[in-house]
Amino acid sequence: MQVVRPDQHLEVTSMTLRIAISSLLAFVLGAALFGTSKPAAALVAKDTTMNIQSNQAADAASIRAHIESIFQAFIDGDEDKIYATHSEDWRGFLEGSRVPIKGIDEYMRANGIDWPKPANAPKSTRYYAADTSYSVHNFDVYFYSPELAVANFVGDFERNTGGAKVTLRRFRIMDIYAKRKGSWIQVASHTVIDPAWRLEQMSQPLTVTPEIRQQILAAREAVWKAWFANDRATLERVIPEEAIALDDGSEAWSNRATILAGARQFAESGAKLVRLEFPKTEMQVYGNTVVIYTTYTYEIEASGKREVKSGRGTEIFVKRGDDLVNVGWHLDSQK
């Protein structure tokens, strides 16, 4: 066992105190040094970011002008301009695309452009009417480096109709721009129809052009003829599971199973459709939904005898993929 004299104890205590004070000062100075180094780095980074933004006014204007030139190229149907304003390694999503689009060729085809352009391809024409214009609003561009920028904005295609400006399409867009060989070019994008605008449009009646009307009438007639012919393949494609029907002369409500069964029973009876007419048809279209108001006349032959039936009806169709499916109808004989 070691014995320490009182004077030695005081000396040791004094030395220990000096060491402790020195250690404390060293810790405080070290903490101050390392504690201030991180905010200093943050200030440098923040200052660098601020300098990037403040020095990029001309670049921001250049990117916006580039974006607006793309809008104009789509209005004009200028396919060469569309191609030239996007990089060869372009990536992104467009409205309706379910997988990433890779490369400029896929981008062109995703926009409905036959690309690469065949050697004997006719000169492209305008995609929109001559009175179509565009507008870009809520525009924001942020520079992550002097050569990389992200632009977010809403873009409209518009047309003057009766002195009023009508929005034909509204897109919500994020574009990625890179500076290559001294110029800005679009290298990626995520472009979709603005959801709020789409929802608003779906509650408004669409203009039914002669072409659209003919497509709807053809789809409606195909359903009727498929039923009379017991065309099971067509009926299963255009009569969905949720179909509901109220037929003339029947108190029961029909579902898909009873509709298909009725077609089979008609065919098994040996009856044949001789004539089918729709003297008057009006329609309303809301988004993907079509409501038809019609009068009808059909003539059937069974056992050598003919019978004519007529009435009126309301039919509802919904566009799903490439088909107009008949989700329901109500027919009566006007009696």
C-alpha positions as CSV (number, residue, x, y, z in Angstrom):
1,M,0.0,0.0,0.0
2,Q,1.3,3.4,-0.9
3,V,1.1,6.2,1.7
4,V,0.9,9.9,0.6
5,R,2.0,12.6,2.8
6,P,-0.3,15.7,3.4
7,D,2.1,18.0,1.5
8,Q,2.2,15.5,-1.4
9,H,-1.5,15.3,-1.4
10,L,-1.9,19.0,-1.8
11,E,0.7,19.0,-4.6
12,V,-1.1,16.3,-6.4
13,T,-4.5,18.0,-5.9
14,S,-3.1,21.3,-7.3
15,M,-1.7,19.5,-10.3
16,T,-4.9,17.6,-10.9
17,L,-6.9,20.9,-10.8
18,R,-4.5,22.5,-13.3
19,I,-4.8,19.6,-15.7
20,A,-8.6,19.6,-15.4
21,I,-8.8,23.3,-16.1
22,S,-6.5,22.9,-19.1
23,S,-8.6,20.0,-20.4
24,L,-11.8,22.0,-20.0
25,L,-10.4,25.0,-21.9
26,A,-9.2,22.7,-24.7
27,F,-12.7,21.1,-24.9
28,V,-14.4,24.4,-25.0
29,L,-12.1,25.7,-27.8
30,G,-12.5,22.5,-29.7
31,A,-16.2,22.6,-29.4
32,A,-16.3,26.2,-30.6
33,L,-14.0,25.3,-33.5
34,F,-16.0,22.3,-34.7
35,G,-19.3,23.8,-33.8
36,T,-18.8,26.8,-36.1
37,S,-17.3,24.8,-38.9
38,K,-20.7,23.2,-40.0
39,P,-22.7,26.4,-40.2
40,A,-19.8,28.0,-42.0
41,A,-20.0,25.3,-44.6
42,A,-23.8,25.7,-44.8
43,L,-23.4,29.4,-45.4
44,V,-20.9,28.8,-48.2
45,A,-23.3,26.3,-49.8
46,K,-26.3,28.7,-49.4
47,D,-24.2,31.5,-50.8
48,T,-23.2,29.4,-53.8
49,T,-26.9,28.5,-54.4
50,M,-27.9,32.1,-54.2
51,N,-25.2,33.0,-56.7
52,I,-26.3,30.3,-59.0
53,Q,-29.9,31.6,-59.0
54,S,-28.9,35.3,-59.2
55,N,-26.6,34.7,-62.1
56,Q,-29.0,32.6,-64.2
57,A,-31.6,35.2,-65.2
58,A,-30.5,35.0,-68.8
59,D,-30.5,31.2,-68.7
60,A,-34.0,31.2,-67.2
61,A,-35.3,33.3,-70.0
62,S,-33.5,31.1,-72.5
63,I,-35.2,28.0,-71.1
64,R,-38.6,29.6,-71.1
65,A,-38.1,30.7,-74.7
66,H,-37.1,27.1,-75.6
67,I,-40.2,25.7,-73.9
68,E,-42.5,28.1,-75.8
69,S,-40.8,27.2,-79.1
70,I,-41.8,23.6,-78.4
71,F,-45.5,24.6,-77.9
72,Q,-45.4,26.5,-81.2
73,A,-43.8,23.6,-83.0
74,F,-46.7,21.3,-81.9
75,I,-49.2,23.9,-83.1
76,D,-47.4,24.1,-86.5
77,G,-46.9,20.4,-86.7
78,D,-43.2,21.2,-87.2
79,E,-41.8,17.7,-86.6
80,D,-38.2,18.6,-87.3
81,K,-38.4,21.4,-84.7
82,I,-39.9,19.0,-82.2
83,Y,-37.1,16.6,-82.8
84,A,-34.4,19.3,-82.5
85,T,-35.6,20.6,-79.2
86,H,-35.1,17.3,-77.4
87,S,-31.9,15.4,-76.6
88,E,-31.2,12.1,-78.2
89,D,-31.0,10.5,-74.7
90,W,-34.4,12.0,-73.6
91,R,-36.2,10.3,-70.7
92,G,-39.6,10.7,-69.1
93,F,-43.4,10.2,-69.1
94,L,-46.1,11.7,-71.3
95,E,-49.8,11.7,-70.9
96,G,-51.0,8.1,-71.3
97,S,-47.5,6.4,-71.2
98,R,-47.3,3.6,-68.7
99,V,-43.6,3.0,-68.8
100,P,-40.7,5.4,-69.1
101,I,-40.0,6.7,-72.6
102,K,-36.4,6.2,-73.5
103,G,-34.7,8.2,-76.3
104,I,-35.8,10.7,-78.8
105,D,-37.2,8.2,-81.2
106,E,-39.6,6.7,-78.6
107,Y,-40.5,10.3,-77.6
108,M,-41.5,11.2,-81.2
109,R,-43.6,8.0,-81.6
110,A,-45.3,8.6,-78.2
111,N,-46.5,11.9,-79.6
112,G,-48.1,10.0,-82.6
113,I,-45.3,11.0,-85.0
114,D,-44.2,8.4,-87.6
115,W,-40.5,8.3,-86.6
116,P,-37.8,7.9,-87.9
117,K,-39.5,9.8,-90.8
118,P,-39.8,7.7,-94.0
119,A,-37.8,9.1,-96.9
120,N,-41.0,9.6,-99.0
121,A,-43.1,11.0,-96.1
122,P,-45.4,13.9,-97.0
123,K,-44.7,17.3,-95.5
124,S,-46.2,17.6,-92.0
125,T,-49.2,19.8,-91.6
126,R,-50.5,21.8,-88.6
127,Y,-51.7,19.8,-85.6
128,Y,-54.0,22.6,-84.5
129,A,-56.1,25.2,-86.4
130,A,-54.5,28.4,-87.5
131,D,-56.2,30.4,-84.7
132,T,-54.7,28.2,-82.0
133,S,-52.2,29.8,-79.5
134,Y,-50.5,28.8,-76.3
135,S,-49.9,30.3,-72.9
136,V,-47.4,29.3,-70.2
137,H,-48.2,30.3,-66.6
138,N,-47.1,29.5,-63.0
139,F,-43.6,29.2,-64.5
140,D,-40.8,28.3,-62.1
141,V,-37.2,27.3,-62.9
142,Y,-34.6,26.3,-60.4
143,F,-30.9,25.7,-61.2
144,Y,-29.2,22.9,-59.3
145,S,-25.9,23.7,-61.1
146,P,-24.8,26.1,-63.8
147,E,-25.6,23.3,-66.3
148,L,-28.7,21.6,-64.8
149,A,-32.2,23.2,-64.3
150,V,-35.7,22.0,-63.5
151,A,-38.7,24.0,-64.9
152,N,-42.2,23.5,-63.5
153,F,-45.2,25.2,-65.1
154,V,-48.7,24.9,-66.5
155,G,-49.2,25.2,-70.3
156,D,-52.3,25.7,-72.3
157,F,-53.3,25.3,-75.9
158,E,-56.0,27.9,-76.6
159,R,-58.4,29.0,-79.3
160,N,-60.5,32.1,-79.8
161,T,-64.1,31.1,-80.3
162,G,-66.8,33.8,-80.6
163,G,-64.5,36.4,-79.0
164,A,-63.8,34.1,-76.0
165,K,-60.6,32.2,-75.3
166,V,-61.2,28.5,-75.0
167,T,-58.7,26.1,-73.5
168,L,-58.3,23.1,-75.7
169,R,-55.8,21.3,-73.4
170,R,-54.1,22.2,-70.2
171,F,-50.9,20.4,-69.2
172,R,-49.0,20.2,-65.9
173,I,-45.3,19.8,-66.8
174,M,-41.9,19.3,-65.2
175,D,-39.1,19.7,-67.7
176,I,-35.4,18.9,-67.0
177,Y,-32.9,21.0,-68.9
178,A,-29.2,20.5,-69.4
179,K,-26.7,22.9,-70.9
180,R,-24.8,21.2,-73.6
181,K,-22.3,22.8,-76.0
182,G,-23.3,26.1,-74.6
183,S,-27.0,25.8,-75.2
184,W,-30.0,24.6,-73.1
185,I,-31.9,21.5,-74.3
186,Q,-34.7,19.4,-72.8
187,V,-33.4,16.1,-71.6
188,A,-36.4,14.8,-69.6
189,S,-40.0,15.6,-68.8
190,H,-43.1,14.5,-66.9
191,T,-46.1,15.8,-68.8
192,V,-49.7,15.1,-67.9
193,I,-53.1,16.6,-68.5
194,D,-53.9,18.9,-65.5
195,P,-56.1,16.7,-63.3
196,A,-58.3,19.7,-62.1
197,W,-58.9,20.9,-65.6
198,R,-59.7,17.3,-66.8
199,L,-62.2,16.9,-64.0
200,E,-63.8,20.2,-64.9
201,Q,-64.0,19.2,-68.6
202,M,-65.6,15.8,-67.8
203,S,-68.6,17.6,-66.3
204,Q,-69.1,19.7,-69.5
205,P,-70.8,18.5,-72.7
206,L,-68.3,17.8,-75.4
207,T,-68.8,19.0,-79.0
208,V,-69.9,16.0,-81.0
209,T,-68.2,16.2,-84.4
210,P,-69.7,14.3,-87.4
211,E,-66.8,11.8,-87.1
212,I,-67.5,11.2,-83.4
213,R,-71.2,10.9,-84.0
214,Q,-70.7,8.3,-86.7
215,Q,-68.4,6.2,-84.4
216,I,-71.0,6.2,-81.7
217,L,-73.9,5.3,-84.0
218,A,-71.8,2.5,-85.5
219,A,-71.0,1.1,-82.0
220,R,-74.7,1.3,-81.0
221,E,-75.9,-0.5,-84.1
222,A,-73.2,-3.2,-83.6
223,V,-74.6,-4.0,-80.1
224,W,-78.2,-4.4,-81.4
225,K,-77.1,-6.6,-84.4
226,A,-74.9,-8.7,-82.2
227,W,-77.8,-9.4,-79.9
228,F,-80.1,-10.5,-82.7
229,A,-77.3,-12.6,-84.2
230,N,-76.3,-14.1,-80.8
231,D,-72.8,-13.0,-81.5
232,R,-71.4,-14.1,-78.2
233,A,-67.9,-12.9,-78.7
234,T,-69.0,-9.3,-79.5
235,L,-71.6,-9.3,-76.8
236,E,-69.1,-10.3,-74.1
237,R,-66.8,-7.5,-75.3
238,V,-69.3,-4.7,-75.4
239,I,-71.7,-5.7,-72.6
240,P,-69.9,-5.3,-69.3
241,E,-70.5,-7.2,-66.0
242,E,-72.3,-4.2,-64.4
243,A,-74.8,-3.7,-67.3
244,I,-78.4,-3.0,-66.3
245,A,-81.3,-3.1,-68.8
246,L,-85.0,-2.3,-68.8
247,D,-86.6,-3.8,-71.9
248,D,-90.0,-3.1,-73.4
249,G,-92.6,-5.5,-72.3
250,S,-90.6,-6.9,-69.3
251,E,-91.1,-6.0,-65.7
252,A,-87.8,-7.6,-64.7
253,W,-84.5,-5.8,-64.8
254,S,-81.9,-7.5,-66.8
255,N,-78.2,-8.0,-66.0
256,R,-75.4,-9.2,-68.2
257,A,-76.3,-12.9,-67.7
258,T,-80.0,-12.4,-68.7
259,I,-79.1,-10.2,-71.6
260,L,-76.8,-12.9,-73.0
261,A,-79.4,-15.6,-72.3
262,G,-82.0,-13.6,-74.2
263,A,-79.8,-13.4,-77.2
264,R,-79.3,-17.1,-77.2
265,Q,-83.0,-17.8,-76.8
266,F,-83.8,-15.5,-79.7
267,A,-81.3,-17.4,-81.9
268,E,-82.6,-20.8,-80.8
269,S,-86.2,-19.8,-81.7
270,G,-85.2,-19.6,-85.3
271,A,-86.2,-15.9,-85.6
272,K,-84.1,-13.6,-87.8
273,L,-83.6,-9.9,-87.9
274,V,-84.9,-8.4,-91.2
275,R,-84.7,-4.7,-90.7
276,L,-83.2,-2.3,-88.1
277,E,-83.7,1.4,-88.1
278,F,-83.1,4.4,-85.8
279,P,-85.3,7.2,-87.2
280,K,-84.2,9.8,-84.7
281,T,-81.1,9.9,-82.4
282,E,-79.8,12.6,-80.1
283,M,-76.7,12.3,-77.9
284,Q,-74.8,13.9,-75.1
285,V,-71.1,13.2,-74.4
286,Y,-69.4,13.9,-71.0
287,G,-65.8,12.8,-70.8
288,N,-65.9,9.0,-71.6
289,T,-69.6,8.7,-71.2
290,V,-72.2,8.8,-74.0
291,V,-76.0,9.1,-73.4
292,I,-78.1,8.3,-76.4
293,Y,-81.8,9.2,-76.8
294,T,-83.4,7.4,-79.7
295,T,-86.4,6.0,-81.5
296,Y,-86.1,2.5,-83.1
297,T,-87.9,0.2,-85.5
298,Y,-87.0,-3.4,-86.2
299,E,-88.6,-6.2,-88.1
300,I,-88.1,-9.8,-87.4
301,E,-89.1,-13.0,-89.3
302,A,-90.1,-16.2,-87.5
303,S,-91.9,-19.2,-88.9
304,G,-92.6,-17.4,-92.1
305,K,-94.2,-14.5,-90.5
306,R,-92.9,-11.0,-90.0
307,E,-93.4,-8.7,-87.1
308,V,-92.5,-5.0,-86.8
309,K,-91.8,-3.4,-83.4
310,S,-90.9,0.2,-82.6
311,G,-90.3,2.3,-79.6
312,R,-88.0,4.7,-77.9
313,G,-85.0,4.3,-75.7
314,T,-82.2,5.7,-73.7
315,E,-78.8,4.0,-74.0
316,I,-75.6,4.6,-72.0
317,F,-72.1,3.9,-73.4
318,V,-68.7,4.3,-71.8
319,K,-65.4,4.4,-73.6
320,R,-63.0,1.8,-72.3
321,G,-59.8,1.3,-74.3
322,D,-60.7,1.1,-77.9
323,D,-64.3,0.0,-77.3
324,L,-67.6,1.8,-76.4
325,V,-69.2,-0.6,-74.0
326,N,-73.0,-0.5,-73.5
327,V,-73.5,-0.3,-69.7
328,G,-77.2,0.1,-69.7
329,W,-80.5,1.0,-71.5
330,H,-84.2,1.6,-71.1
331,L,-86.5,0.7,-74.0
332,D,-90.3,1.1,-74.2
333,S,-93.0,1.1,-76.9
334,Q,-94.3,4.6,-76.1
335,K,-97.6,3.1,-75.1
